[in-house]
Amino acid sequence: MCLACQGLCEEIMSHAVDFRPMHGGNPWYASCVSGLRPSDYLDASASVVPFGQLARLPALFSALGYLAVYPDPAATELRCALGALHGIDPDYVLLGNGASELLTWAARESSLHGAVALPRPYFADYLRSLRCWGARPVFYDLLADDGSLIPANGIAFPPASVLWINNPHNPTGAIWDLAFLKSLLPRYSLVVCDEAFLPLSPGGECNSLLSCVREYQNLIVVRSLTKLFGVPGVRIGYAVSAPRRLQTWAGWRDPWPVNCFASAVALSAIERPSVYHHWCARVHRWVSAEARWLETSLNPLEQLTIYPSSANYVLIRSPLDLSHLADLLRDRRRILLRKCDNFEGLGPQYLRIGFRSRPQNRRIAQSICQLLPFVQPLSEQRFG
């Protein structure tokens, strides 16, 4: 690291603002702590496809010609392509600066309806977005006291006007059956379903609620494009819902939320449905193969419990301090895994591993096996 960058990192770290990673995928923080470069780390804390980024370079170069003009504020071409891909009217599609921006507007609308039922554990950005608007969350548990997954028919949903749910669930990777999800829609004045990881899940699309947005005007489906194509640095996602609702959201936010580079990359990825479906099939083969391989590699470790996952990540649990294991992996092996302390209902006995390439997954599994003996059990005060 150059002296100027080192000085900047020291300045950032000296401020009171909490710069620690909240969502995973922050090798910048690790770099500031260690003095290494972000690229020196194997980042399995973020769950994105680890191949194919170079295929997006021509789209980035083509976007250079549009730097001198403002982007289309309605992202018309991209909305039409997404409408064609999913068989829905483009008016039902709204593009955003990543799924996180759209969750912020879903939270604003949720705050107008009353209590919001959130799954526990849940993605930390849900509470962040709901707190922006003073919404009142209530929780429904997806894990039993012993850490096992509660079956869908055993979940105790609290009284609420709004339901938030994600499919597949983050961080467990459990997938919800479409029939079960549809049974929930009439119960609430508003349902927000985060399908950010569903396109990466083998067989996941048959459980998507996208086909229900016309029938259920109370439904909002939020999706991400950056995870599927391995380009999280290009911030783009989309919401699918009733056109009148999306028009209201467009009036709430700043203009031009999607820049020309994000639009170009997304359009190049989805404008030809046959190419898109071929890509998804490749991703599904990778997810299936790496899920089996990681489970086989980690199962012999008796101190680890591995949750079955339909997504491109796996959650592990242990009576040991896995947060400490994550620190050891970062400091001794330059591997970043997703700590789960900020998932409501989880704690330092959990870690989430995002799938990478087979050589990288082998490095992760071998490092876990080597370092786990150095990890201490959690005290009774910390466990649970």
C-alpha beads as a LAMMPS data file, in Angstrom:
LAMMPS data file: protein, C-alpha beads

384 atoms
383 bonds

1 atom types
1 bond types

-500.0 500.0 xlo xhi
-500.0 500.0 ylo yhi
-500.0 500.0 zlo zhi

Masses

1 110.0

Atoms # bond

1 1 1 0.000 0.000 0.000
2 1 1 1.357 3.450 -0.898
3 1 1 2.021 6.006 1.842
4 1 1 -0.847 8.238 0.673
5 1 1 -3.343 5.359 0.811
6 1 1 -1.991 4.238 4.174
7 1 1 -2.455 7.738 5.552
8 1 1 -6.026 7.863 4.218
9 1 1 -6.853 4.518 5.824
10 1 1 -5.439 5.669 9.156
11 1 1 -7.546 8.822 8.924
12 1 1 -10.693 6.816 8.209
13 1 1 -10.032 4.396 11.047
14 1 1 -9.421 7.244 13.494
15 1 1 -12.890 8.730 13.016
16 1 1 -15.804 7.836 15.263
17 1 1 -17.944 6.628 12.340
18 1 1 -18.207 2.830 12.447
19 1 1 -16.446 1.672 9.286
20 1 1 -16.702 -2.047 10.026
21 1 1 -18.363 -4.174 7.319
22 1 1 -22.105 -4.680 7.825
23 1 1 -23.035 -6.761 4.762
24 1 1 -19.884 -8.701 3.995
25 1 1 -17.956 -7.976 0.863
26 1 1 -15.736 -5.316 2.417
27 1 1 -12.081 -6.107 1.678
28 1 1 -11.544 -2.344 1.889
29 1 1 -11.984 -2.472 5.650
30 1 1 -9.639 -5.460 5.958
31 1 1 -7.123 -3.587 3.819
32 1 1 -7.241 -0.540 6.099
33 1 1 -6.679 -2.754 9.144
34 1 1 -3.858 -4.839 7.663
35 1 1 -2.149 -2.530 5.181
36 1 1 -2.637 -5.116 2.429
37 1 1 -4.447 -4.463 -0.840
38 1 1 -8.148 -5.385 -1.128
39 1 1 -7.235 -7.748 -3.975
40 1 1 -4.958 -9.684 -1.610
41 1 1 -8.039 -11.200 0.068
42 1 1 -10.201 -14.108 -1.014
43 1 1 -13.625 -12.605 -0.376
44 1 1 -16.201 -15.284 0.412
45 1 1 -18.180 -12.903 2.631
46 1 1 -20.149 -11.612 -0.352
47 1 1 -22.285 -14.094 -2.287
48 1 1 -21.740 -13.306 -5.956
49 1 1 -20.887 -15.398 -9.001
50 1 1 -17.054 -15.555 -9.109
51 1 1 -16.706 -15.850 -12.886
52 1 1 -17.749 -14.069 -16.039
53 1 1 -16.971 -10.436 -15.200
54 1 1 -14.796 -9.995 -18.281
55 1 1 -17.828 -10.724 -20.472
56 1 1 -19.276 -7.409 -19.291
57 1 1 -16.286 -5.287 -20.401
58 1 1 -17.594 -4.572 -23.923
59 1 1 -20.759 -3.130 -22.372
60 1 1 -18.694 -0.824 -20.165
61 1 1 -16.706 0.396 -23.140
62 1 1 -19.875 0.989 -25.174
63 1 1 -21.250 3.140 -22.335
64 1 1 -18.316 5.549 -22.640
65 1 1 -20.045 7.141 -25.612
66 1 1 -22.943 8.230 -23.366
67 1 1 -20.949 10.065 -20.692
68 1 1 -21.767 13.453 -22.218
69 1 1 -25.551 12.989 -21.879
70 1 1 -27.830 12.287 -18.936
71 1 1 -29.059 8.695 -18.604
72 1 1 -32.650 7.897 -19.514
73 1 1 -34.375 8.579 -16.146
74 1 1 -36.916 5.840 -16.843
75 1 1 -34.320 3.303 -18.109
76 1 1 -36.869 2.472 -20.797
77 1 1 -34.780 0.065 -22.865
78 1 1 -33.725 -1.939 -19.838
79 1 1 -37.264 -2.065 -18.408
80 1 1 -38.538 -3.374 -21.725
81 1 1 -35.848 -6.051 -21.783
82 1 1 -36.732 -7.144 -18.246
83 1 1 -40.419 -7.139 -19.111
84 1 1 -39.737 -9.378 -22.098
85 1 1 -37.538 -11.676 -20.000
86 1 1 -40.208 -12.197 -17.335
87 1 1 -43.288 -11.914 -19.539
88 1 1 -44.636 -8.820 -17.782
89 1 1 -45.523 -5.287 -18.840
90 1 1 -42.507 -2.923 -18.529
91 1 1 -44.699 -0.553 -16.504
92 1 1 -44.482 -3.130 -13.707
93 1 1 -40.678 -2.715 -13.539
94 1 1 -38.655 -0.034 -11.762
95 1 1 -34.851 0.044 -11.901
96 1 1 -32.776 1.079 -8.910
97 1 1 -29.251 1.725 -7.680
98 1 1 -28.980 -1.828 -6.409
99 1 1 -31.696 -3.760 -4.590
100 1 1 -30.827 -1.841 -1.419
101 1 1 -32.143 1.433 -2.827
102 1 1 -35.432 -0.218 -3.751
103 1 1 -35.733 -1.763 -0.284
104 1 1 -35.544 1.778 1.076
105 1 1 -38.660 2.752 -0.898
106 1 1 -40.392 -0.508 -0.011
107 1 1 -39.714 0.395 3.612
108 1 1 -41.165 3.879 3.168
109 1 1 -44.369 2.412 1.794
110 1 1 -44.393 -0.254 4.507
111 1 1 -44.248 2.433 7.186
112 1 1 -47.579 3.802 5.912
113 1 1 -49.437 0.523 6.541
114 1 1 -48.629 -0.377 10.169
115 1 1 -46.599 -3.112 11.834
116 1 1 -44.068 -4.928 9.613
117 1 1 -43.431 -8.660 10.138
118 1 1 -39.733 -9.468 9.608
119 1 1 -38.182 -12.942 9.477
120 1 1 -35.583 -13.644 12.144
121 1 1 -32.752 -13.983 11.259
122 1 1 -32.938 -11.333 8.565
123 1 1 -30.660 -9.384 6.251
124 1 1 -29.449 -6.341 8.205
125 1 1 -30.433 -3.904 5.442
126 1 1 -34.119 -4.571 6.106
127 1 1 -34.000 -2.986 9.529
128 1 1 -31.780 -0.181 8.233
129 1 1 -34.322 0.730 5.572
130 1 1 -37.335 0.415 7.897
131 1 1 -35.707 2.614 10.533
132 1 1 -35.274 5.342 7.913
133 1 1 -39.058 5.852 8.004
134 1 1 -39.872 4.971 11.613
135 1 1 -41.588 1.695 10.701
136 1 1 -42.509 -0.690 13.526
137 1 1 -41.044 -4.180 13.006
138 1 1 -42.295 -7.333 14.704
139 1 1 -40.532 -10.647 14.224
140 1 1 -41.301 -14.215 13.262
141 1 1 -38.669 -16.870 13.976
142 1 1 -37.367 -19.249 11.332
143 1 1 -35.026 -21.100 13.700
144 1 1 -36.006 -23.128 16.762
145 1 1 -34.198 -22.743 20.081
146 1 1 -31.843 -25.580 19.127
147 1 1 -30.912 -23.797 15.880
148 1 1 -32.897 -26.095 13.569
149 1 1 -35.055 -24.709 10.783
150 1 1 -38.759 -24.455 11.590
151 1 1 -40.897 -25.981 8.803
152 1 1 -43.100 -23.516 6.927
153 1 1 -46.314 -24.837 8.466
154 1 1 -44.862 -24.359 11.942
155 1 1 -43.886 -20.684 11.654
156 1 1 -45.747 -18.394 14.052
157 1 1 -46.478 -15.245 12.053
158 1 1 -47.222 -12.256 14.316
159 1 1 -50.166 -9.898 13.791
160 1 1 -49.011 -7.297 11.267
161 1 1 -50.212 -5.337 8.248
162 1 1 -47.031 -5.867 6.214
163 1 1 -44.964 -8.990 5.594
164 1 1 -41.309 -8.986 4.535
165 1 1 -39.850 -12.268 3.359
166 1 1 -36.870 -13.328 1.251
167 1 1 -36.630 -16.277 -1.090
168 1 1 -34.267 -18.036 -0.734
169 1 1 -33.820 -16.978 2.855
170 1 1 -30.649 -15.116 3.729
171 1 1 -28.584 -16.357 5.555
172 1 1 -29.860 -19.974 5.839
173 1 1 -30.361 -20.552 2.094
174 1 1 -33.754 -22.211 2.689
175 1 1 -36.158 -21.802 -0.232
176 1 1 -39.897 -21.156 0.089
177 1 1 -42.404 -23.126 -1.963
178 1 1 -44.535 -20.963 -4.286
179 1 1 -47.815 -22.425 -3.009
180 1 1 -46.861 -21.477 0.553
181 1 1 -45.880 -17.954 -0.486
182 1 1 -49.135 -17.453 -2.402
183 1 1 -51.107 -18.519 0.673
184 1 1 -49.566 -15.567 2.542
185 1 1 -50.485 -12.868 0.011
186 1 1 -54.173 -12.390 0.970
187 1 1 -53.315 -12.019 4.664
188 1 1 -51.497 -8.680 4.429
189 1 1 -52.100 -5.227 3.028
190 1 1 -48.525 -5.280 1.654
191 1 1 -46.042 -8.103 0.979
192 1 1 -42.386 -7.400 0.138
193 1 1 -40.482 -10.408 -1.227
194 1 1 -36.723 -10.094 -1.717
195 1 1 -35.696 -12.479 -4.514
196 1 1 -32.115 -11.219 -4.837
197 1 1 -30.638 -14.736 -4.825
198 1 1 -33.461 -16.635 -6.502
199 1 1 -32.035 -16.522 -10.065
200 1 1 -28.871 -18.193 -8.726
201 1 1 -30.769 -21.045 -7.059
202 1 1 -31.171 -24.252 -9.092
203 1 1 -34.884 -24.618 -9.802
204 1 1 -35.543 -21.386 -7.957
205 1 1 -37.535 -19.599 -10.659
206 1 1 -40.458 -22.006 -10.323
207 1 1 -40.948 -20.549 -6.822
208 1 1 -40.824 -16.897 -7.879
209 1 1 -43.722 -14.551 -7.078
210 1 1 -43.150 -12.547 -10.265
211 1 1 -46.088 -14.304 -11.893
212 1 1 -48.378 -12.984 -9.135
213 1 1 -47.811 -9.226 -9.393
214 1 1 -50.771 -8.633 -11.727
215 1 1 -53.210 -10.535 -9.549
216 1 1 -51.952 -9.173 -6.232
217 1 1 -51.656 -5.398 -6.204
218 1 1 -50.277 -5.611 -2.645
219 1 1 -47.137 -7.467 -3.792
220 1 1 -43.632 -6.055 -4.298
221 1 1 -40.830 -8.279 -5.622
222 1 1 -37.264 -6.963 -5.402
223 1 1 -34.388 -8.450 -7.383
224 1 1 -30.668 -7.882 -7.950
225 1 1 -28.739 -8.254 -11.197
226 1 1 -25.231 -7.781 -9.820
227 1 1 -25.027 -11.043 -7.826
228 1 1 -26.028 -13.195 -10.778
229 1 1 -23.451 -11.659 -13.115
230 1 1 -20.666 -11.179 -10.575
231 1 1 -20.503 -7.387 -10.856
232 1 1 -21.436 -6.001 -7.406
233 1 1 -19.432 -2.867 -8.138
234 1 1 -22.087 -1.997 -10.726
235 1 1 -25.092 -1.128 -8.588
236 1 1 -28.341 -2.192 -10.229
237 1 1 -31.501 -3.966 -9.135
238 1 1 -35.198 -3.808 -9.958
239 1 1 -38.594 -3.929 -8.313
240 1 1 -41.683 -5.519 -9.862
241 1 1 -45.048 -4.278 -8.634
242 1 1 -48.207 -2.344 -9.568
243 1 1 -47.353 0.557 -11.937
244 1 1 -49.098 3.176 -9.786
245 1 1 -46.964 2.214 -6.791
246 1 1 -43.748 2.363 -8.808
247 1 1 -44.691 5.767 -10.213
248 1 1 -45.068 6.999 -6.633
249 1 1 -41.629 5.641 -5.732
250 1 1 -40.100 7.360 -8.756
251 1 1 -41.453 10.645 -7.415
252 1 1 -39.862 10.061 -4.000
253 1 1 -36.276 9.564 -5.022
254 1 1 -33.455 11.488 -6.656
255 1 1 -33.455 11.591 -10.468
256 1 1 -31.117 9.380 -12.538
257 1 1 -30.537 6.645 -9.930
258 1 1 -29.133 4.265 -12.585
259 1 1 -26.040 5.445 -14.445
260 1 1 -25.117 4.618 -18.033
261 1 1 -22.560 1.946 -17.056
262 1 1 -25.016 0.025 -14.872
263 1 1 -27.683 0.183 -17.578
264 1 1 -25.286 -0.989 -20.284
265 1 1 -23.969 -3.925 -18.259
266 1 1 -27.465 -5.063 -17.260
267 1 1 -28.833 -4.722 -20.787
268 1 1 -25.968 -6.713 -22.279
269 1 1 -26.694 -9.493 -19.805
270 1 1 -30.448 -9.855 -20.376
271 1 1 -31.303 -8.497 -23.838
272 1 1 -31.014 -11.969 -25.388
273 1 1 -33.132 -14.373 -23.314
274 1 1 -31.415 -17.465 -24.737
275 1 1 -28.017 -16.168 -23.591
276 1 1 -29.463 -15.228 -20.191
277 1 1 -30.960 -18.696 -19.655
278 1 1 -27.724 -20.361 -20.784
279 1 1 -25.846 -18.254 -18.226
280 1 1 -28.315 -19.173 -15.465
281 1 1 -27.922 -22.858 -16.298
282 1 1 -24.145 -22.506 -15.932
283 1 1 -24.588 -20.736 -12.593
284 1 1 -26.978 -23.441 -11.363
285 1 1 -24.482 -26.189 -12.220
286 1 1 -21.799 -24.308 -10.290
287 1 1 -24.047 -23.783 -7.235
288 1 1 -25.107 -27.449 -7.158
289 1 1 -21.552 -28.746 -7.536
290 1 1 -19.973 -26.428 -4.953
291 1 1 -22.775 -26.963 -2.421
292 1 1 -22.202 -30.724 -2.566
293 1 1 -18.430 -30.337 -2.450
294 1 1 -18.360 -27.952 0.523
295 1 1 -20.832 -30.048 2.485
296 1 1 -18.751 -33.163 1.877
297 1 1 -15.556 -31.336 2.862
298 1 1 -16.912 -29.791 6.074
299 1 1 -19.183 -32.602 7.276
300 1 1 -16.318 -34.552 8.928
301 1 1 -15.821 -31.616 11.321
302 1 1 -18.089 -32.732 14.165
303 1 1 -18.141 -29.282 15.749
304 1 1 -19.840 -27.757 12.709
305 1 1 -23.511 -27.957 11.733
306 1 1 -24.155 -27.192 8.062
307 1 1 -27.554 -25.900 6.984
308 1 1 -28.894 -27.289 3.686
309 1 1 -28.916 -24.416 1.191
310 1 1 -30.554 -23.733 -2.159
311 1 1 -28.503 -20.566 -2.687
312 1 1 -24.874 -19.789 -3.524
313 1 1 -23.893 -19.631 0.143
314 1 1 -24.052 -21.912 3.159
315 1 1 -24.623 -21.155 6.834
316 1 1 -22.632 -23.040 9.467
317 1 1 -23.161 -23.206 13.239
318 1 1 -20.965 -24.377 16.086
319 1 1 -20.606 -24.254 19.883
320 1 1 -17.246 -22.635 19.089
321 1 1 -16.628 -18.922 18.580
322 1 1 -16.877 -18.796 14.791
323 1 1 -16.474 -15.030 14.859
324 1 1 -12.961 -15.702 16.173
325 1 1 -12.468 -18.254 13.395
326 1 1 -13.388 -15.559 10.865
327 1 1 -10.738 -13.265 12.376
328 1 1 -8.117 -16.021 12.163
329 1 1 -9.011 -16.726 8.539
330 1 1 -8.739 -13.025 7.732
331 1 1 -5.432 -12.458 9.534
332 1 1 -3.634 -15.749 8.835
333 1 1 -5.098 -16.891 5.511
334 1 1 -6.408 -13.644 3.959
335 1 1 -9.867 -15.186 3.632
336 1 1 -13.022 -13.190 4.377
337 1 1 -16.163 -14.998 5.551
338 1 1 -19.449 -13.414 6.563
339 1 1 -19.802 -12.957 10.306
340 1 1 -23.422 -13.227 11.405
341 1 1 -23.423 -11.050 14.510
342 1 1 -25.676 -8.466 12.858
343 1 1 -28.269 -11.003 11.679
344 1 1 -31.007 -10.626 14.313
345 1 1 -31.293 -13.942 16.149
346 1 1 -27.816 -15.192 15.245
347 1 1 -24.448 -14.492 16.856
348 1 1 -20.763 -15.445 16.978
349 1 1 -21.547 -19.163 16.729
350 1 1 -22.578 -18.704 13.060
351 1 1 -20.712 -18.008 9.816
352 1 1 -21.889 -17.759 6.222
353 1 1 -19.637 -18.915 3.379
354 1 1 -20.226 -17.583 -0.127
355 1 1 -19.352 -20.120 -2.825
356 1 1 -16.286 -19.386 -4.925
357 1 1 -14.380 -21.370 -7.544
358 1 1 -13.374 -24.945 -6.673
359 1 1 -9.688 -24.067 -5.980
360 1 1 -10.815 -21.171 -3.778
361 1 1 -13.400 -23.308 -1.987
362 1 1 -10.704 -25.915 -1.378
363 1 1 -8.510 -23.211 0.138
364 1 1 -11.394 -22.116 2.380
365 1 1 -12.229 -25.651 3.542
366 1 1 -8.591 -26.559 4.204
367 1 1 -8.044 -23.333 6.155
368 1 1 -11.136 -23.960 8.292
369 1 1 -9.902 -27.489 9.088
370 1 1 -6.456 -26.162 10.018
371 1 1 -7.605 -23.243 12.178
372 1 1 -10.696 -24.696 13.897
373 1 1 -8.585 -26.395 16.629
374 1 1 -7.396 -22.937 17.724
375 1 1 -10.949 -21.647 18.282
376 1 1 -12.366 -21.662 21.803
377 1 1 -15.937 -22.588 22.845
378 1 1 -18.267 -19.712 23.501
379 1 1 -18.973 -18.923 27.125
380 1 1 -22.518 -19.535 28.284
381 1 1 -23.026 -15.782 28.467
382 1 1 -22.214 -15.342 24.789
383 1 1 -23.813 -18.480 23.373
384 1 1 -27.325 -18.206 21.958

Bonds

1 1 1 2
2 1 2 3
3 1 3 4
4 1 4 5
5 1 5 6
6 1 6 7
7 1 7 8
8 1 8 9
9 1 9 10
10 1 10 11
11 1 11 12
12 1 12 13
13 1 13 14
14 1 14 15
15 1 15 16
16 1 16 17
17 1 17 18
18 1 18 19
19 1 19 20
20 1 20 21
21 1 21 22
22 1 22 23
23 1 23 24
24 1 24 25
25 1 25 26
26 1 26 27
27 1 27 28
28 1 28 29
29 1 29 30
30 1 30 31
31 1 31 32
32 1 32 33
33 1 33 34
34 1 34 35
35 1 35 36
36 1 36 37
37 1 37 38
38 1 38 39
39 1 39 40
40 1 40 41
41 1 41 42
42 1 42 43
43 1 43 44
44 1 44 45
45 1 45 46
46 1 46 47
47 1 47 48
48 1 48 49
49 1 49 50
50 1 50 51
51 1 51 52
52 1 52 53
53 1 53 54
54 1 54 55
55 1 55 56
56 1 56 57
57 1 57 58
58 1 58 59
59 1 59 60
60 1 60 61
61 1 61 62
62 1 62 63
63 1 63 64
64 1 64 65
65 1 65 66
66 1 66 67
67 1 67 68
68 1 68 69
69 1 69 70
70 1 70 71
71 1 71 72
72 1 72 73
73 1 73 74
74 1 74 75
75 1 75 76
76 1 76 77
77 1 77 78
78 1 78 79
79 1 79 80
80 1 80 81
81 1 81 82
82 1 82 83
83 1 83 84
84 1 84 85
85 1 85 86
86 1 86 87
87 1 87 88
88 1 88 89
89 1 89 90
90 1 90 91
91 1 91 92
92 1 92 93
93 1 93 94
94 1 94 95
95 1 95 96
96 1 96 97
97 1 97 98
98 1 98 99
99 1 99 100
100 1 100 101
101 1 101 102
102 1 102 103
103 1 103 104
104 1 104 105
105 1 105 106
106 1 106 107
107 1 107 108
108 1 108 109
109 1 109 110
110 1 110 111
111 1 111 112
112 1 112 113
113 1 113 114
114 1 114 115
115 1 115 116
116 1 116 117
117 1 117 118
118 1 118 119
119 1 119 120
120 1 120 121
121 1 121 122
122 1 122 123
123 1 123 124
124 1 124 125
125 1 125 126
126 1 126 127
127 1 127 128
128 1 128 129
129 1 129 130
130 1 130 131
131 1 131 132
132 1 132 133
133 1 133 134
134 1 134 135
135 1 135 136
136 1 136 137
137 1 137 138
138 1 138 139
139 1 139 140
140 1 140 141
141 1 141 142
142 1 142 143
143 1 143 144
144 1 144 145
145 1 145 146
146 1 146 147
147 1 147 148
148 1 148 149
149 1 149 150
150 1 150 151
151 1 151 152
152 1 152 153
153 1 153 154
154 1 154 155
155 1 155 156
156 1 156 157
157 1 157 158
158 1 158 159
159 1 159 160
160 1 160 161
161 1 161 162
162 1 162 163
163 1 163 164
164 1 164 165
165 1 165 166
166 1 166 167
167 1 167 168
168 1 168 169
169 1 169 170
170 1 170 171
171 1 171 172
172 1 172 173
173 1 173 174
174 1 174 175
175 1 175 176
176 1 176 177
177 1 177 178
178 1 178 179
179 1 179 180
180 1 180 181
181 1 181 182
182 1 182 183
183 1 183 184
184 1 184 185
185 1 185 186
186 1 186 187
187 1 187 188
188 1 188 189
189 1 189 190
190 1 190 191
191 1 191 192
192 1 192 193
193 1 193 194
194 1 194 195
195 1 195 196
196 1 196 197
197 1 197 198
198 1 198 199
199 1 199 200
200 1 200 201
201 1 201 202
202 1 202 203
203 1 203 204
204 1 204 205
205 1 205 206
206 1 206 207
207 1 207 208
208 1 208 209
209 1 209 210
210 1 210 211
211 1 211 212
212 1 212 213
213 1 213 214
214 1 214 215
215 1 215 216
216 1 216 217
217 1 217 218
218 1 218 219
219 1 219 220
220 1 220 221
221 1 221 222
222 1 222 223
223 1 223 224
224 1 224 225
225 1 225 226
226 1 226 227
227 1 227 228
228 1 228 229
229 1 229 230
230 1 230 231
231 1 231 232
232 1 232 233
233 1 233 234
234 1 234 235
235 1 235 236
236 1 236 237
237 1 237 238
238 1 238 239
239 1 239 240
240 1 240 241
241 1 241 242
242 1 242 243
243 1 243 244
244 1 244 245
245 1 245 246
246 1 246 247
247 1 247 248
248 1 248 249
249 1 249 250
250 1 250 251
251 1 251 252
252 1 252 253
253 1 253 254
254 1 254 255
255 1 255 256
256 1 256 257
257 1 257 258
258 1 258 259
259 1 259 260
260 1 260 261
261 1 261 262
262 1 262 263
263 1 263 264
264 1 264 265
265 1 265 266
266 1 266 267
267 1 267 268
268 1 268 269
269 1 269 270
270 1 270 271
271 1 271 272
272 1 272 273
273 1 273 274
274 1 274 275
275 1 275 276
276 1 276 277
277 1 277 278
278 1 278 279
279 1 279 280
280 1 280 281
281 1 281 282
282 1 282 283
283 1 283 284
284 1 284 285
285 1 285 286
286 1 286 287
287 1 287 288
288 1 288 289
289 1 289 290
290 1 290 291
291 1 291 292
292 1 292 293
293 1 293 294
294 1 294 295
295 1 295 296
296 1 296 297
297 1 297 298
298 1 298 299
299 1 299 300
300 1 300 301
301 1 301 302
302 1 302 303
303 1 303 304
304 1 304 305
305 1 305 306
306 1 306 307
307 1 307 308
308 1 308 309
309 1 309 310
310 1 310 311
311 1 311 312
312 1 312 313
313 1 313 314
314 1 314 315
315 1 315 316
316 1 316 317
317 1 317 318
318 1 318 319
319 1 319 320
320 1 320 321
321 1 321 322
322 1 322 323
323 1 323 324
324 1 324 325
325 1 325 326
326 1 326 327
327 1 327 328
328 1 328 329
329 1 329 330
330 1 330 331
331 1 331 332
332 1 332 333
333 1 333 334
334 1 334 335
335 1 335 336
336 1 336 337
337 1 337 338
338 1 338 339
339 1 339 340
340 1 340 341
341 1 341 342
342 1 342 343
343 1 343 344
344 1 344 345
345 1 345 346
346 1 346 347
347 1 347 348
348 1 348 349
349 1 349 350
350 1 350 351
351 1 351 352
352 1 352 353
353 1 353 354
354 1 354 355
355 1 355 356
356 1 356 357
357 1 357 358
358 1 358 359
359 1 359 360
360 1 360 361
361 1 361 362
362 1 362 363
363 1 363 364
364 1 364 365
365 1 365 366
366 1 366 367
367 1 367 368
368 1 368 369
369 1 369 370
370 1 370 371
371 1 371 372
372 1 372 373
373 1 373 374
374 1 374 375
375 1 375 376
376 1 376 377
377 1 377 378
378 1 378 379
379 1 379 380
380 1 380 381
381 1 381 382
382 1 382 383
383 1 383 384
